[in-house]
């Protein structure tokens, strides 16, 4: 899982970052496996945010192996994470992505995420980021039910 994220994401993460997310919110992290090989992962958290103490979900990392892209693995992982955070009481879900990563922006927009803010020189490589936000409403159907269910994708914890 760590090797997959390191090969696909521009930011370096220490083992302590993984431990922090996976120990605190194991029910919000999912992996896609092909036999014994990790081919996709999404790592998230949910906690109180701001003065209003709203429940904010956060997608920290999403990675799919290059050899497994275009198979809706990323979409399935995002759908599962959104549903898990909504079930846990999320009022909103946020993430950051490089402004140059058009495929990631398109992926999240199909789930209803909007561009909330531009973060200048956000990444260590100097690239700007967009903060994307999804507002969660108890009566809204945010999940595209047409996305395939994949039994090879499950929770980390």
C-alpha positions, 0 to 999 in steps of 0.5 A: 500500500505504501509503495503504491502511494509513493509511486503515484502521489507527488507528496512524500508520506512517512510511515507515521502518517499511514499509522495515524490514519489507519489506526484512528479511522480504519473503517474509512480506508479501503483497498483494492486487491488483485490476488495478493497485490494491492492495486488501489487504496483510499485513506480518509478521516472524519472529525469535528471541524471549525467553530461549528464543530461540523463533521468533516470528512477528508480524503487524504490519499487515493492511488490506483496502480497504473496497470489497473487504471480505467477499470473504475477502481478509483471510482469504486474506492471513492464511492465506498469512502463517501458512503462510509463517511456519510454513514458516520455522520459527515456534513461535508467531505474535502480533499486537495488535488493538484490543479494540473490533475484533470483526471482526478478533478473530473473523477471527484466532480462526477460525485458532486465535489466542487472547487472550493478554494485555490491553494497557491504553491500547496505541494512541495513541488510548487504546484497549486492545489484545488480544495474540493468539497462535497456537501453531504445532506441526509436526504441527498443521494450522492452515490452513483448506484451504477458504479460496479460493486467489486468484492475484491475491494474491502476495508483496511481494518 
